[in-house]
Amino acid sequence: MKLDEKLKTLPTTPGVYFHKNKKGQIIYIGKAAVLKNRIKQYFRNAKDMDAKTCALVAEIADIDWVETESEIDALFLEAEMVKRYMPRYNILLRDDRSLIFVRIDMKNQWPYVSFTRNPADDGAEYFGPYYNAFAVKKALRYLRRVFPYYTKPLKTNTRPDLDAHLGLSPVGMDSDDYKTNLRKLISYINGNRKKISVHLQKEMKSAAKSQDFELAALTRNKLHNLRELQQKIMFGDKEFLDISKDEALRDLTDLLGLSKIPARIEGFDISHMSGSDVVASMVVFKNGVSDRAEYRKFKTHSEKNNDFYNMQETIARRFSQKNIKNWGKPDLVLIDGGKGQLDAALRARDKRGQQGIPFIGLAKKNEQIVIKNSLQGDTLQRDEVMIKLDSNKLKDLDGYTTNSDHFSMINLPNSTHIIKLLQRIRDESHRFAVSYHTVLKRAKQTASILDDIPGIGPKTRFKLIRKFGSLRGLKSVPEPEIASVIGAKKARLIENHIKNRGYPYLYY
């Protein structure tokens, strides 16, 4: 369809648009509250445009777009697409620091709501990322009037602060009621906005009817800002992104001759320190976008300084019947590593009888796509998996292959959309693995002798430290005094494991 004809079919809904040049390359990605109005602005009087926009319009040969459910969804999707394709006219949107997450630690007795640029693997719940931090913070400020919450750790035995007097912090709630209140806030963040919106609309109409126009205007503005708060960037079954328009996924499908577009790609990586605290990560990208709710982490059963063994154990556990039932199957698996890691992963996959799932690796040194195969013409074959390398597509991408033993390495320019997508999946799996490893390493560094005593749990350890100050102080008191805190039976356990074992020193 010609460009003029496409302009006539533009919708009046929010969405993201893609400007392309004659070669079909994406040169600019933008968002719009009304796609029809925004896109047509590019083709009006050039006198009102700056030099950058004029240069952009001169290159536009084709336009594509994706409709979204709301303006805020368009904002989120634009940020993701710009990060992936890095069009040269989108310089202003290349800064990762503009993304923000909402953090709520529901495991805490009194959780608080905060914001962060870098999510950690600390057990808290993260919502996001959101591109427009100002809009998200403003919307949460309004939501705080409906669902009061703390914005910093609660200090006990302190007088109510200004937020409490304004009704922004919970007053008269116990911990359970407060968490119930926060779960409603989380439900709202996840998209259940209708009930709150209806309530505010009634409030606005009631205020207008009673001629309290100031309150009506405030409520109207509140409604406007609440609509800006939308779902996080995690596309589920009701996703609105047309993956056939995703250039990276389409190119990857064509290059490898996959039977279908890989809507679910899983990335795996291993992290450890000389064989200790060995962990593995599984990240999930749906339709080319990370789905943090589907991430999983593994702690290996045997700690070995052998990445090949660790990868093999991880893949074997991933494709157990239980996990396949709970998590489903991926359309493509990306292993962070070269020939050795990929070979180990394939052996585990085959033992589980999952030969129909294609596996590839991404070697860090030269960013080569690695495939284990028996070379038969242009066909890369591994058991039931048939990856038919398209030589014409490889040539179009300015790529080439090299062969080594039973492996083929596909070499593509790092500027291609395929490499950018695979790099993002690989880097995310590495980040997630390292964060989990760091948590375990820190926990081990703060462990004490009490952790190794059977029958002494976290609550008992807490009582002992709170009463005696440290393990050194615990060692200096008689057994009856310990028994007065935790009981005679547990006190005897402490006596046997600490005092009668001859520990030369105790850790604080």
Steps between C-alpha positions, in 0.01 A plus 500: 500500500635843406572757767214730392254214522629398843447852632133468413465191721652650815295427814388757756623292794818534710803304388860485384611573146809394306652715225704295249735588215513348152690196629230428755722603792335667798637853526263646759250372758244727660185489711167669449178561687329496159705326233316663211561854621860449608629321190335742258685787668820375337362564154371854545679830455875445533550862608381411850754218536853510637797370302492160666134440416549617141787254458285224647202569274725501193596140575154363578396244239264287707308514829380230733322524831372303798178604674495497880228509764597839641746787480709369788528160330629678192756677718627171643509321166685787333776481762541124451511524122749786502728306737487200269540661158693815593384701196744779427232770528408397854809631678299660776347169607820298534558568869418193713494718810157632403340160572362452849350217707255502792625286790282347778640242743191311618713269717573790733268546799436859394578522125565835340478622140814630334656552157821365352690496172659159562283211627680258733438134569398572861157340521309824457239553229595731213257662258621650177706618333325829440647759268321811627612513863322829562161361390539182705603683819219749457243224452626313807470818704130511410461129566648555844186691596295192416749239625716665771854363513842572647779639282786405734567238769269543799661619823319373807418712804499824303234767476278508189660706226338744257413223254299324769306818581427546128369147469788387276650255750286228662357587839334250731590200283672186618756328278249259340252777413782712361620215275144445380489867411830470311375198307216718373758753387693226322180380338441851373853525362441168322205646314191477722419867472128495419364489855712796617424700187125449545527617861683818399256573220213485749693730733561748218134505394385537861736795552383668179135445596557670835688780314829419669685565173843510660460146634353390169803637313742332739319169460499544121877552502542199726307285253717627216821405679370164616437403139869552431593219736483180296635149500866418512688389187413132524288379213272207578228320312318827429806672358444763239839482329488348150821294497491464123608865497801433723795518266744320731275199554405484134863515386599232753219274382595544134873457559471175696201368310298452818152352463343802670590835652655433846239669717666364817880506522675379814855603588725309742823595678716366785662701780732387781832575667751218458223243527330642809143634513433369149179643359329517163248738353214459255365818348201511268438733208149492356468650156844653539419673831616384845232339717637524855206311648623189318863521617631202698821432692675176592743400776697199377482183708876443479745789512763446233740734327381367167269715289424212263373278784310790657329585171409137443338472843309826449354401163409153632307658786337758272360228274373269771139396450392712798659818368380442145148468638530813713701722266428362154761465227709771331512550125874566517770467769805727514803378695749757624824347377672321216536143383559335839201656675272437202610137471433440869155659472413289197595178677264587786224598258531173309492289817169669582365413157457862390692485170228706333610819678777691315804605704760758403792658682645850493878508542615816677831559325374567149123489566469190281177300484607142573314190381597136541434316179586246241551705188297386201508766233329807638317297765616508861363182654479379859276198566140611443590866490535634147658844472508581132745779458380740232812594306322786323385649831850457640638689201242778538615544860866516390574185696698180447554164669809321632511134596689328780465127567126445554415866542413784267553863596278759337679833481278808466580870537433617856275770356240248380170475686557128559825554691352790697208283612719203593741728685214640708381151594855386578580811706173468694566135583849594617369784718236280659748220572758734651240669722388164643860390553572826684204444734623152592857617546393779735280262696793263549725783613252591774433141609594388851557177689136507612391450139650148506320379813204269422183618673614862532299706253503869402259607777705327769823651369336843502391458865851399604675786324246752628545376859875442515624744234736262317612140487799591713262628764291185467803282573571686822161437665393179684261253344206577737504862386483387137218261592300790646492652150453201267422204726708220652502272195636761260739629764650151520548504121685829529715356780595192299578675173677812624642456847596134477644515146798713594451779245806725524293809430150606407384742234299804587 
